[in-house]
Amino acid sequence: MLTRNPKTKSSLQILQDSVKWHHMAHKVSSLLDVYSGLLSNESMILAVNSSFVDPFLQFESQLKIIESSFGMLVVMPSLDKVKEMGTSYEYIEDMKNLYHNILNTYENILTSLVSKDLYKLQILKEMLVWMRKDSSYMQERIMVIINKVLRFTVTKVRKYISVDAPCLGLLAAELSLLCSHEDPSIVKQASLGMCHLLYIARCQNDIGTNKPTNGKSHSLQFPSSDVEFLPKEFQQDESKIAQRVGQTLLPPLLTDFVWSLLMKLSSPDDKIASDAASILIFTLEFHAEKVTMVSKIVDAIYRQLCDNNCMKDVMLQVITLLTCTSPKKVIFQLMDYPVPADDTLIQMWQAAGSQASVAPHVLKTILLILKGKPGEMEDTVTEGKRFSLDTTNLMPLAACQALCTFLPLGSYRKAVAQYFPQLLTTLMFQVFYNSELKPILKDRALYAQDALRVLLNCSGLRQVDITLMKENFWDQLSEDLCYYHGVCFIAKTLSEYNFPQFPETLSYLYKVSVEGPRRSEDTVIVLLFLTELLNNYFKDPLPEEFLVLFINWIKDSNPVVSRLILHRIVHMLPIINKTENVSSILIAILDAFLSKDDNVVLQALLTLRRLLNELDKVTYSLGTRIGSSYCTLMDHINGGIRSMAIRHFGQLVRDMRQYTWMVNDVVLEGLVPLILFLEDDDKRVAEACKYTLKICTSQLKWSTSRLLKDENYSFEMVVLNICNNLITSHRNYITDLTSDTLRFLWSPRTYLKRASVILIGYLAKSGGHLLLRDEIRVMLDVIGRLLRDEDPMIKQLAEITYDIFKKKAHKLTSAPLKQNFQKLLKLFYIKKLKPLYNYNSPNGQIDSPTDSKDIKNDKAL
């Protein structure tokens, strides 16, 4: 039996050795393939790096090559396994050199990219993202490579005059998460990488300054080798990381850092999400004021919360922290979502309103938004937003709904008291705006009303709200016809309960009035609310500053404002009557007579009459001016205004009868229109003229009243009587009265031309000797034109008047001595006039066909 030699290998062993060597050869071949692949990729990257390709396209192509190379690295066997397959020392050394050459080549590729453009540090961030997807043994080695590239960058930036590395925030976020890694070796490398990165960021902060070329002046220390120093403060200490990062990164980079961590909250890896949450909260607690793009962050949180993100509490805490430092940006974004707000948005509102310290800023921002009008297209003061009538951008409505959330919060109690007047006034504006848009807004129109009620209840005025409810006030408030009354009713109810905020509210309303609200409807609301408060609180004379305010409102370009203040003055007569400078408001009312809006003029007439009835008679020192203003309106195109002005003129004369030295001049100034408009087609005007002429002729002690009675009335006889009285007592006024009559001869209204021709004829007959030759020539020219008038009666009357002036002109051609004798004789011998025209007023007279279209131009003529 043969004995087996123990040194002789079995066939199985031989086969195993063969497989082993074959496997080793395959490993060696794969390493060589990786090496050759990296060299090929390196040449491509360098070629692209030296080209004039668009920087963005260049980066994209290089990133794809780097990712391909990264994929080659992670599939390589570990160095220990390569050593195990070695058969000799020389072979092992060769494999080690090949292995290190591969890693060095990859490192060289990265450093060559970064040396030319620090923007390409972004590749390191992408490598960390790729590394998270692969949990192989290469993670530590990849971190070593990243640190070497960062160390290389540190040496480079020390020599730079300026540094621009916009990706540091994103890279810092990835490294900060690795500082809490479960593997201590990864934590060590990540902490070291953070140290390098923050040094680069510090250099970037020193752009434009004379910074030293070494790192000694900076608080961060940097080792000369990986093991010489370990920045332990970054290891497993999220608070220190947040502090350092926030102190060092510029605001845009810190924003990138925060944004990246925010996106990690939705990571499926609970450890990453938790670490990101901790670092994010610490960062915002320390440095939220440096974060920009707050609106984008808030919007991202809203989207994630709508997707039921499990980190809900963290995200709401982020809203709270951002609100503390950027309340305006947060609130503007929170108001820019569809109305009504969903549960998610309401939770965000509650988070934003949780801090009492920021409550005033939040309310100021909401008040700024509430300056807008739903449906109004206009730029707001900040953020470049626009108000538009669509379902996604009704910011004022959202702000009203948000107030229903903010105002009841305990943290807002002091702020609500501080801004009560602004909130009250602004919400009244919004209720009015919403009532205008109720058909479009539907149920959303009630948010302003709800907010107003919440404000009352949160301000110790619950009883006011209860009273308004009992009066069914809230249900009627949104109706257009009731709103102005509603504003007064709110003011009255607040006054009845002596609301403690009265002084602040009055002061704010006055401030808004002086500065001028943005819209005319706002002015109306302020006017009503302020005047009602004044009327209920003041029993003493109205303060001078409010009198000035009333005068400005009377002069307002909006006729609604003018008419309302004139109407409100009537209700405030007791306190206005006690005002020392009441004449100033009377003058403003007289100026309102010139308004182009008939309703304003009518209200001014009514208000002035009520004031004159109530005020002390000392105010009649303005009697002449008041009378002249009435005379101006006697020829108004509106018959109602004409009749009222004429009637009020008579009442003024009656009230002033004790001021004989003044009243006679007033009467004679208005005498011509009072006579001519006796023939007015509008019965109201004719009756007003009769009423006023009775008063005026009585004041002048003329016996004209009986002729003004309906049964005795004849226009020509009235004119004849007045002219006879003028000859007797006021002949010096005849020339002025003739001049006043002349302008009515050009009127397009037929009845005025007829009456004017008759009146001017009698005035010429009675005082023609007082006229100069040139004046008579003018009269002949004017009357001569009427001889060609379309109306036959006007032509007939004009012929008589023309003949009168012609005779007067003929007398002026006689010898001067004879003329002087005739004038002297006229002074002592008074001859009463007799009827000249035999004129009867046509009943139911209709103006000529041209009257209706020309009457609008009458005032201009």
C-alpha positions in Angstrom: 0.0 0.0 0.0 1.4 3.3 -1.0 1.8 6.0 1.5 0.8 9.6 0.7 3.4 12.3 1.0 2.0 14.9 3.4 3.8 17.7 1.4 2.0 16.6 -1.7 -1.1 18.8 -2.4 -4.3 17.1 -3.1 -6.3 17.9 -6.2 -8.8 19.8 -4.1 -6.1 22.0 -2.7 -4.7 22.6 -6.1 -8.1 23.6 -7.3 -8.7 25.9 -4.4 -5.4 27.6 -5.0 -6.2 28.0 -8.6 -9.5 29.6 -7.8 -7.9 31.8 -5.2 -5.2 33.1 -7.7 -7.9 33.5 -10.3 -10.0 35.5 -7.9 -7.0 37.6 -6.9 -6.2 38.2 -10.5 -9.8 39.4 -11.0 -9.4 41.8 -8.1 -6.2 43.1 -9.4 -7.8 43.5 -12.8 -10.7 45.4 -11.3 -8.4 47.8 -9.5 -6.5 48.4 -12.7 -9.8 49.1 -14.4 -10.8 51.6 -11.7 -7.4 53.3 -12.0 -7.6 53.5 -15.8 -11.2 54.7 -15.6 -10.2 57.5 -13.1 -7.3 58.6 -15.3 -9.6 58.7 -18.3 -12.2 60.7 -16.3 -9.5 63.0 -15.0 -8.4 63.9 -18.5 -12.0 64.6 -19.5 -12.6 66.8 -16.5 -9.5 68.8 -17.1 -10.4 69.2 -20.8 -13.8 70.5 -19.8 -12.3 72.7 -17.1 -10.1 74.4 -19.7 -12.9 74.9 -22.3 -15.1 77.9 -22.8 -18.3 76.0 -22.1 -21.1 77.7 -20.3 -20.2 77.4 -16.5 -23.5 75.8 -15.6 -23.2 73.2 -18.4 -19.6 72.7 -17.5 -20.4 72.0 -13.9 -23.2 69.6 -14.8 -21.0 67.5 -17.1 -18.2 67.4 -14.5 -20.6 66.4 -11.8 -21.7 63.4 -13.8 -18.1 62.3 -14.3 -17.4 62.8 -10.6 -20.4 60.7 -9.7 -19.3 58.0 -12.1 -15.8 58.0 -10.5 -17.4 57.9 -7.1 -19.3 54.8 -8.2 -16.0 53.1 -9.1 -14.5 53.9 -5.7 -17.3 52.4 -3.6 -17.1 49.0 -5.3 -13.4 48.6 -4.8 -12.3 45.9 -2.3 -10.8 47.2 1.0 -7.1 47.5 1.3 -7.0 44.8 4.0 -8.6 42.3 1.6 -6.1 43.3 -1.1 -3.3 42.6 1.3 -4.7 39.2 2.2 -4.5 38.2 -1.4 -0.8 39.1 -1.7 1.9 36.3 -2.0 4.9 38.4 -1.4 6.0 41.6 0.2 6.7 43.2 -3.2 3.3 42.3 -4.5 1.5 43.7 -1.4 3.4 46.9 -1.8 2.5 47.2 -5.4 -1.2 46.7 -4.5 -1.0 49.3 -1.8 0.5 51.8 -4.2 -2.1 51.1 -6.8 -4.8 51.4 -4.1 -3.5 54.8 -2.9 -2.9 56.0 -6.4 -6.6 55.4 -7.2 -7.7 57.5 -4.1 -5.1 60.2 -4.8 -6.3 60.4 -8.4 -9.8 61.0 -7.2 -8.6 63.6 -4.7 -6.5 65.3 -7.4 -9.5 65.6 -9.6 -11.4 67.3 -6.9 -8.6 69.7 -5.9 -8.0 70.6 -9.5 -11.7 71.6 -9.8 -11.8 73.5 -6.6 -8.6 75.3 -7.3 -10.1 76.9 -10.3 -13.6 77.7 -8.9 -14.7 77.6 -5.3 -18.2 77.2 -6.5 -17.3 73.6 -7.2 -17.1 72.8 -3.5 -20.7 72.0 -4.3 -19.4 68.7 -5.5 -18.3 67.8 -1.9 -21.9 68.3 -0.8 -23.1 66.0 -3.5 -20.5 63.4 -2.5 -21.9 63.5 1.1 -25.4 62.9 -0.3 -24.1 59.9 -2.4 -22.2 58.6 0.6 -25.4 58.5 2.7 -26.9 56.1 0.1 -24.0 53.7 0.5 -23.1 52.3 3.9 -19.9 50.6 2.7 -16.5 50.7 4.4 -15.5 53.6 2.1 -17.4 56.2 4.0 -14.6 57.1 6.3 -12.1 57.2 3.4 -14.5 59.5 1.4 -14.6 61.8 4.5 -10.8 61.8 4.5 -10.8 62.9 0.9 -13.3 65.6 1.5 -11.3 66.9 4.4 -8.1 66.9 2.3 -9.9 68.9 -0.4 -11.2 71.4 2.3 -7.7 71.6 3.8 -6.4 72.4 0.3 -9.1 75.0 -0.1 -8.1 76.6 3.2 -4.5 77.0 2.0 -5.8 78.6 -1.2 -8.2 81.1 0.4 -5.4 82.4 2.7 -3.8 83.8 -0.4 -7.0 85.2 -2.0 -8.0 88.9 -1.8 -11.7 87.8 -1.9 -13.5 84.6 -1.5 -16.8 83.5 -3.1 -18.0 80.1 -2.1 -21.8 80.2 -2.4 -22.3 76.5 -1.5 -20.9 76.6 2.0 -24.3 76.7 3.7 -25.5 73.5 2.0 -22.2 71.7 2.6 -22.2 72.8 6.3 -25.7 71.3 6.7 -24.5 67.9 5.5 -21.4 68.0 7.6 -23.3 69.1 10.7 -25.5 66.0 10.5 -22.5 63.8 10.2 -21.1 65.3 13.4 -23.8 63.2 15.2 -23.1 60.0 13.2 -23.0 56.7 15.0 -19.5 55.9 13.8 -16.9 57.8 15.8 -14.5 57.9 12.9 -17.1 59.6 10.7 -17.8 62.1 13.5 -14.1 62.8 13.8 -13.8 63.6 10.0 -17.0 65.5 9.9 -16.0 67.7 12.8 -12.6 68.4 11.2 -14.4 69.2 7.9 -16.7 71.7 9.7 -13.6 73.4 11.2 -12.1 73.8 7.7 -15.4 75.0 6.2 -16.0 77.6 8.9 -12.5 79.0 8.3 -13.3 79.3 4.6 -16.5 81.1 5.5 -14.7 83.4 7.9 -12.4 84.4 5.0 -15.4 85.0 2.8 -16.8 87.3 5.5 -13.5 89.4 5.2 -14.0 90.3 1.6 -12.7 93.7 0.9 -10.7 93.9 4.3 -7.0 93.5 5.0 -7.1 90.1 6.5 -3.9 88.3 7.6 -2.6 85.5 5.4 -2.5 83.0 8.2 -5.2 81.6 10.5 -3.8 82.9 13.8 -6.2 85.8 14.1 -9.2 83.6 13.8 -10.9 81.9 16.7 -10.8 78.5 14.8 -7.6 76.5 14.9 -6.5 74.3 12.1 -4.2 71.3 12.5 -1.3 70.5 10.3 -2.4 66.8 10.1 -5.6 64.9 10.6 -4.5 63.5 14.0 -2.6 66.5 15.4 -5.8 68.3 16.5 -9.5 67.4 16.7 -12.1 70.2 17.0 -14.1 68.3 19.7 -16.5 71.1 20.2 -18.4 70.0 17.0 -18.6 66.3 18.0 -22.1 65.3 19.2 -22.8 68.9 20.2 -25.6 70.3 18.1 -25.9 73.5 20.1 -22.2 74.4 19.5 -22.5 73.6 15.8 -25.6 75.9 15.5 -23.8 78.7 17.4 -20.6 78.5 15.3 -22.4 78.2 12.0 -24.7 81.1 12.7 -21.8 83.3 13.8 -19.7 82.5 10.8 -21.9 82.1 7.7 -23.2 85.1 5.8 -27.0 85.5 5.8 -27.5 83.9 2.4 -25.3 81.0 3.3 -27.0 80.6 6.7 -30.3 80.6 4.9 -29.1 77.7 2.7 -28.0 75.9 5.8 -31.5 76.3 7.4 -33.3 75.4 4.2 -31.3 72.2 3.8 -32.0 71.2 7.4 -35.7 72.0 6.9 -35.8 69.6 3.9 -34.2 66.9 6.0 -37.2 66.9 8.4 -39.1 64.9 5.8 -36.3 62.3 5.6 -37.4 58.7 5.9 -34.4 58.2 8.2 -35.7 59.1 11.7 -32.1 59.7 13.0 -31.4 62.2 10.2 -34.7 63.9 10.7 -34.2 64.1 14.4 -30.7 65.5 14.2 -31.7 68.0 11.6 -34.6 69.2 13.8 -32.3 69.8 16.8 -29.7 71.7 14.8 -32.4 73.7 13.0 -34.1 74.8 16.2 -30.8 75.7 17.9 -29.7 77.7 14.8 -32.9 79.7 14.8 -32.8 80.3 18.5 -29.4 81.8 18.2 -29.4 83.4 14.7 -32.9 83.6 13.2 -32.4 87.3 12.5 -29.8 86.4 9.8 -32.1 84.2 7.9 -33.4 85.5 4.6 -36.0 84.1 2.2 -38.3 83.7 5.2 -41.4 83.7 3.0 -40.0 80.7 1.0 -39.3 78.8 4.3 -42.8 79.5 5.6 -44.4 78.4 2.4 -42.3 75.2 2.4 -43.5 74.4 6.0 -47.1 75.0 5.0 -46.7 72.5 2.1 -45.1 69.9 4.3 -47.7 70.3 7.0 -50.4 69.8 4.4 -48.7 66.5 3.5 -49.0 65.4 7.2 -45.3 65.6 8.0 -44.5 63.8 11.2 -42.2 66.7 12.4 -45.2 69.0 12.9 -44.2 70.4 16.3 -40.7 71.2 15.0 -42.1 73.1 12.0 -44.5 75.1 14.1 -41.6 76.0 16.4 -39.7 77.2 13.4 -42.7 79.5 12.5 -42.6 80.9 16.1 -38.8 81.5 16.0 -39.0 83.2 12.6 -41.9 85.4 13.7 -39.8 86.7 16.6 -37.2 88.1 14.2 -39.1 88.6 10.9 -42.7 89.2 11.8 -43.6 91.2 8.7 -42.3 88.5 6.3 -43.9 85.7 8.2 -47.3 87.3 8.5 -47.4 88.5 4.9 -46.7 85.0 3.8 -49.3 83.5 6.1 -51.9 85.9 4.7 -51.2 84.8 1.1 -53.2 81.6 1.1 -56.8 80.8 0.1 -59.6 82.1 2.2 -61.1 80.6 4.4 -57.9 79.3 6.1 -57.6 75.5 6.6 -56.7 73.9 9.9 -53.0 73.8 9.0 -52.9 77.5 8.4 -54.7 78.3 11.6 -52.2 76.2 13.5 -49.4 78.2 11.9 -51.2 81.5 12.9 -51.4 80.2 16.4 -47.7 79.4 16.4 -46.9 82.9 15.0 -48.9 84.5 17.7 -47.5 82.5 20.7 -45.0 85.1 21.8 -46.2 88.3 23.5 -43.0 90.2 22.7 -43.7 90.1 19.0 -47.5 90.7 19.2 -47.2 94.5 18.5 -45.2 93.8 15.3 -47.7 91.2 14.2 -50.6 93.5 14.7 -48.8 96.3 12.9 -48.2 94.0 9.9 -51.8 92.9 9.8 -52.9 96.6 10.0 -50.6 97.2 7.0 -52.3 94.4 5.1 -55.8 95.7 6.0 -55.0 99.0 4.3 -55.7 97.1 1.2 -59.2 96.6 -0.2 -60.4 93.1 -1.4 -60.6 93.1 -5.1 -58.3 96.1 -5.5 -55.3 95.7 -7.8 -52.5 97.7 -6.3 -49.0 97.2 -5.0 -48.6 96.9 -1.3 -46.0 98.7 0.8 -43.7 95.7 1.1 -43.0 92.3 -0.4 -44.1 93.3 -3.9 -47.4 91.5 -3.5 -50.7 92.5 -5.1 -54.3 92.4 -4.0 -56.5 90.8 -6.5 -60.0 89.4 -6.5 -59.2 85.7 -6.9 -59.5 82.7 -4.6 -55.8 82.6 -3.7 -54.9 86.2 -3.0 -57.5 87.9 -0.8 -55.0 89.1 1.8 -57.3 91.6 3.6 -59.9 88.9 4.1 -57.3 86.5 5.4 -56.0 89.1 7.8 -59.5 89.6 9.1 -59.9 85.9 9.7 -56.4 85.8 11.3 -57.4 88.5 13.8 -60.1 86.2 15.0 -57.3 83.9 16.0 -54.8 86.4 17.3 -56.9 88.8 19.3 -58.2 86.3 21.9 -54.7 85.0 22.7 -53.5 85.9 26.2 -50.2 87.0 24.8 -51.9 89.7 22.7 -53.8 91.4 25.5 -51.4 94.3 25.9 -50.9 94.7 22.1 -54.7 94.7 21.5 -55.1 97.5 24.0 -52.2 99.4 22.4 -53.7 99.2 18.9 -57.4 99.3 19.7 -58.1 102.6 17.8 -56.3 101.4 14.7 -57.9 98.0 14.8 -61.4 99.5 15.4 -61.1 102.0 12.5 -59.5 99.6 10.1 -62.1 96.9 10.7 -64.9 99.3 10.1 -63.3 100.1 6.8 -63.1 96.4 6.0 -66.7 95.8 6.9 -67.7 98.5 4.4 -65.4 97.1 1.7 -66.8 93.6 2.2 -70.4 94.8 2.1 -69.7 96.2 -1.4 -68.3 92.8 -2.6 -70.8 90.6 -0.7 -72.3 89.1 -4.0 -68.7 87.9 -4.9 -67.3 87.2 -1.4 -70.5 85.5 0.0 -69.7 84.1 3.4 -66.2 85.4 3.4 -67.6 88.9 3.7 -68.4 88.3 7.4 -64.7 87.8 8.5 -64.3 91.6 9.0 -67.5 91.7 11.0 -66.4 88.7 13.1 -63.1 90.3 13.8 -64.8 93.5 14.9 -66.9 91.6 17.3 -63.9 89.7 18.7 -62.1 93.0 19.1 -64.9 94.4 21.2 -65.1 91.3 23.4 -61.3 91.2 23.9 -61.2 94.9 24.9 -63.6 94.8 27.8 -66.6 96.0 25.6 -68.6 92.8 25.7 -71.7 94.7 26.8 -71.4 96.9 23.6 -71.5 93.7 21.5 -74.5 92.4 23.4 -76.4 95.6 22.9 -75.6 95.6 19.2 -76.8 92.0 19.0 -80.1 92.9 20.7 -80.6 95.6 18.2 -80.1 93.1 15.4 -77.3 95.4 14.3 -74.8 92.8 13.0 -77.3 91.3 10.6 -78.1 94.7 9.1 -74.6 96.1 9.1 -73.6 94.5 5.8 -76.4 96.0 3.9 -75.3 99.0 1.8 -78.1 101.3 2.7 -77.6 100.8 6.5 -73.8 100.9 6.7 -73.4 104.7 7.2 -76.1 104.6 9.8 -74.3 101.6 11.3 -71.0 103.5 11.8 -72.9 106.2 13.7 -74.7 103.6 15.7 -71.4 101.9 16.8 -70.0 105.3 17.9 -73.2 106.1 19.7 -73.3 102.7 21.5 -69.6 103.0 22.5 -70.3 106.5 23.9 -73.3 105.3 25.9 -71.0 102.8 27.7 -68.3 105.4 28.1 -65.7 103.1 26.5 -62.3 103.8 28.2 -60.4 103.9 24.9 -62.2 107.2 23.9 -59.2 109.5 24.2 -56.9 107.3 22.2 -59.6 106.6 19.6 -60.4 110.3 19.2 -56.7 111.1 18.9 -56.2 108.4 16.2 -59.2 109.5 14.2 -58.0 113.0 14.2 -54.5 111.9 13.1 -56.0 109.8 10.2 -58.2 112.7 9.2 -55.3 115.2 9.1 -53.1 112.8 7.2 -55.9 111.9 4.8 -57.2 108.3 4.4 -56.2 106.4 1.3 -59.8 106.3 -0.1 -62.7 108.6 -0.1 -64.9 106.0 1.5 -62.5 105.8 4.3 -62.9 109.5 4.8 -66.6 109.1 5.0 -66.4 106.5 7.7 -63.9 108.5 9.7 -66.1 111.6 9.3 -69.2 109.8 10.6 -67.5 108.1 13.4 -65.6 111.1 14.6 -68.5 113.5 14.5 -70.8 111.1 16.3 -68.2 110.7 19.1 -67.7 114.5 19.4 -71.4 115.0 19.5 -71.9 112.5 22.3 -68.9 113.5 24.4 -68.5 117.3 24.0 -70.8 119.7 25.6 -68.4 122.6 25.6 -67.3 124.6 22.5 -65.8 122.4 19.8 -61.9 122.5 19.9 -60.4 124.7 17.2 -58.5 121.8 15.6 -61.7 120.0 14.9 -63.3 123.1 13.4 -60.4 123.3 11.0 -60.9 119.6 10.2 -64.6 120.2 9.4 -63.7 123.1 7.1 -61.3 120.9 5.2 -64.0 118.2 4.8 -66.4 120.8 3.5 -63.8 121.7 0.8 -63.1 118.0 0.0 -63.1 117.1 -3.7 -65.4 114.2 -3.0 -69.0 115.6 -3.0 -70.1 112.8 -0.7 -67.7 113.9 2.0 -68.8 117.5 1.6 -72.4 116.7 1.8 -72.1 114.5 4.8 -70.1 116.9 6.9 -72.6 119.7 6.0 -75.3 117.4 7.2 -73.5 116.3 10.4 -72.8 120.0 11.3 -76.6 120.4 11.6 -76.6 117.8 14.3 -73.8 119.5 16.2 -75.2 123.0 16.4 -75.1 123.2 20.2 -71.3 122.7 20.4 -70.6 124.6 17.2 -72.7 127.6 18.4 -70.3 127.9 21.4 -67.2 128.0 19.2 -65.4 131.2 19.2 -64.3 131.3 15.5 -67.6 130.1 14.1 -67.4 132.6 11.2 -64.7 130.5 9.6 -67.1 127.6 9.2 -69.8 129.9 7.8 -67.3 131.1 5.2 -66.5 127.5 4.3 -70.2 126.8 3.8 -70.6 129.8 1.6 -67.7 128.5 -0.5 -69.6 125.2 -0.9 -72.3 127.2 -2.8 -69.9 127.1 -5.7 -69.7 123.2 -5.8 -70.5 121.5 -9.1 -72.6 118.9 -7.2 -76.2 120.1 -6.7 -76.6 117.9 -3.6 -73.7 119.6 -1.9 -75.1 123.1 -2.8 -78.6 122.1 -1.5 -77.1 120.7 1.7 -75.0 123.8 2.2 -78.1 126.0 1.8 -79.9 123.9 4.4 -77.0 123.8 6.8 -76.4 127.6 6.6 -80.0 128.3 7.2 -80.0 126.1 10.3 -76.8 127.7 11.6 -78.3 131.2 11.1 -81.4 130.2 13.0 -79.3 129.0 16.0 -76.2 131.2 16.1 -76.0 134.5 17.9 -76.9 137.4 15.7 -73.4 138.8 16.0 -72.6 136.5 13.2 -74.6 138.7 10.8 -71.4 140.8 10.4 -71.1 138.4 7.5 -74.5 139.4 6.3 -73.4 141.2 3.1 -71.2 138.3 2.1 -74.0 135.8 2.8 -76.5 137.8 0.8 -74.1 138.0 -2.1 -73.6 134.2 -2.0 -77.4 133.8 -2.2 -77.6 136.1 -5.1 -75.1 134.0 -7.0 -77.3 131.0 -6.6 -80.5 132.8 -7.7 -79.5 132.1 -11.4 -78.5 128.4 -10.8 -79.5 125.9 -13.4 -81.2 123.8 -10.8 -84.7 125.1 -10.0 -84.6 123.6 -6.5 -81.4 125.5 -5.7 -82.8 128.7 -7.2 -86.0 128.6 -5.2 -84.2 127.7 -1.9 -81.5 130.4 -2.4 -84.2 133.0 -3.1 -86.3 132.0 -0.1 -83.3 131.9 2.2 -82.3 135.3 1.0 -85.7 136.6 2.1 -85.2 135.0 5.5 -81.8 136.5 5.8 -83.2 140.0 5.1 -86.0 139.4 7.7 -83.4 138.3 10.3 -81.2 141.3 9.6 -83.9 144.0 9.7 -82.4 145.6 12.7 -79.2 146.2 10.7 -80.8 148.8 8.4 -77.4 150.3 7.3 -76.4 146.9 6.0 -79.7 145.2 4.9 -80.7 147.8 2.3 -77.5 147.2 0.3 -78.1 143.5 0.5 -81.7 143.9 -0.7 -80.7 146.1 -3.7 -78.0 143.7 -4.7 -80.5 140.8 -5.1 -83.3 142.9 -6.5 -82.8 142.2 -10.2 -82.9 138.4 -10.1 -85.8 138.6 -7.6 -87.8 140.6 -10.1 -86.8 138.6 -13.2 -87.4 135.2 -11.7 -91.0 136.1 -10.9 -91.5 134.9 -14.5 -89.7 131.6 -13.9 -91.5 128.6 -15.4 -90.7 126.7 -12.2 -93.6 127.5 -9.9 -91.4 126.9 -6.8 -89.0 129.7 -8.0 -91.8 132.1 -8.8 -93.4 131.6 -5.4 -90.1 132.0 -3.7 -89.5 135.3 -5.5 -92.9 136.6 -4.4 -92.2 135.5 -0.8 -88.8 137.2 -0.7 -89.9 140.4 -2.6 -92.6 140.9 0.0 -89.9 140.9 2.7 -87.5 143.0 0.8 -90.0 145.7 -0.3 -91.3 145.8 3.2 -87.8 146.4 4.5 -87.4 149.2 2.0 -90.8 150.6 2.9 -92.2 150.2 -0.6 -95.9 149.5 -1.3 -95.3 146.5 -3.5 -96.6 143.6 -1.4 -100.2 143.9 -2.5 -99.2 143.5 -6.2 -97.4 140.2 -5.3 -100.6 138.5 -4.2 -101.9 136.0 -6.7 -105.2 137.8 -7.3 -103.4 141.1 -8.1 -100.2 139.8 -9.7 -99.0 141.4 -12.9 -95.3 141.3 -13.7 -95.2 144.6 -15.5 -97.1 146.3 -12.7 -94.7 144.9 -10.1 -91.7 146.2 -12.2 -93.5 149.6 -12.7 -94.1 149.9 -8.9 -90.5 149.0 -8.0 -89.0 151.4 -10.5 -91.3 154.2 -9.3 -90.0 153.5 -5.7 -86.5 153.5 -6.9 -86.9 156.9 -8.5 -88.3 158.1 -5.2 -85.8 156.6 -2.7 -82.9 154.9 -4.3 -82.3 156.5 -7.7 -78.5 156.3 -7.3 -78.8 152.5 -7.6 -80.6 152.6 -11.0 -77.3 152.5 -13.0 -76.1 149.5 -11.1 -79.4 147.7 -11.5 -79.4 148.4 -15.2 -75.9 146.8 -15.5 -77.1 143.8 -13.5 -80.1 143.4 -15.8 -77.9 143.5 -18.9 -76.4 140.1 -18.4 -79.8 138.4 -18.4 -80.5 139.7 -21.9 -78.2 137.0 -23.2 -79.9 134.1 -21.4 -81.2 131.3 -23.6 -84.3 131.1 -21.3 -87.1 132.9 -23.1 -88.9 134.1 -19.9 -85.7 135.7 -18.7 -85.1 137.6 -21.9 -88.7 138.9 -21.9 -88.5 140.0 -18.3 -85.1 141.6 -18.8 -86.3 143.6 -21.8 -89.2 145.0 -19.7 -87.1 145.7 -16.6 -84.3 147.4 -18.5 -86.8 149.5 -20.4 -88.4 150.9 -17.2 -85.0 151.4 -15.6 -83.9 153.4 -18.7 -87.1 155.4 -18.5 -86.6 156.2 -14.9 -82.9 156.7 -14.8 -81.7 157.1 -18.3 -80.5 160.6 -17.7 -77.8 159.1 -15.4 -76.3 157.0 -18.3 -73.4 158.2 -20.3 -73.4 158.4 -24.1 -71.2 155.2 -24.4 -73.4 153.3 -22.0 -76.5 154.1 -24.1 -74.7 153.1 -27.3 -74.0 149.7 -25.7 -77.6 149.3 -24.7 -78.8 150.2 -28.2 -76.5 147.6 -29.6 -77.7 144.8 -27.2 -81.4 145.6 -27.6 -80.9 145.9 -31.4 -79.8 142.2 -31.5 -83.1 141.2 -29.8 -85.0 142.8 -32.6 -84.0 139.7 -34.7 -84.9 137.2 -31.9 -86.9 134.1 -33.0 -89.6 134.7 -30.3 -92.1 137.3 -31.7 -93.0 138.6 -28.2 -89.4 139.3 -27.4 -89.1 141.2 -30.7 -92.2 143.2 -29.8 -90.9 144.1 -26.3 -87.5 144.9 -27.7 -88.9 147.4 -30.1 -90.4 149.4 -27.3 -87.2 149.3 -25.2 -85.1 150.2 -28.2 -87.3 153.2 -28.8 -86.8 154.3 -25.2 -83.0 154.2 -25.5 -83.1 155.8 -28.9 -84.9 158.8 -27.5 -82.4 159.0 -24.6 -79.6 159.0 -27.1 -81.3 161.8 -29.1 -81.6 163.9 -26.0 -77.8 163.6 -25.5 -77.2 165.3 -28.8 -78.9 168.5 -27.6 -76.8 171.5 -26.3 -74.9 170.8 -23.1 -76.6 173.6 -21.3 -80.0 172.1 -22.0 -78.8 168.6 -20.8 -77.5 170.0 -17.5 -80.8 171.8 -17.0 -82.8 168.6 -17.6 -80.7 166.6 -15.2 -81.1 169.3 -12.5 -84.8 169.3 -13.1 -84.9 165.5 -12.6 -83.4 165.9 -9.2 -86.3 168.1 -7.9 -89.2 167.0 -10.1 -90.1 163.3 -9.9 -92.5 162.1 -12.5 -93.9 158.6 -11.9 -93.8 156.1 -14.8 -96.8 154.7 -16.6 -97.2 151.3 -18.2 -95.3 151.0 -21.4 -95.6 147.4 -22.6 -99.1 146.1 -21.7 -97.4 142.8 -21.0 -99.3 139.8 -19.8 -97.4 136.7 -18.7 -98.4 133.7 -20.9 -100.0 130.9 -18.9 -98.1 127.6 -19.1 -95.4 129.3 -21.1 -93.0 126.9 -22.8 -89.5 128.1 -23.8 -88.6 128.2 -27.4 -87.2 125.0 -29.0 -83.6 126.1 -28.4 -84.1 126.6 -24.7 -83.8 123.0 -23.6 -80.5 122.5 -25.3 -79.1 125.9 -24.4 -80.2 126.1 -20.8 -77.1 124.2 -19.7 -74.9 127.0 -21.0 -77.0 129.6 -19.2 -74.7 129.8 -16.2 -71.6 130.4 -18.4 -73.4 133.2 -20.2 
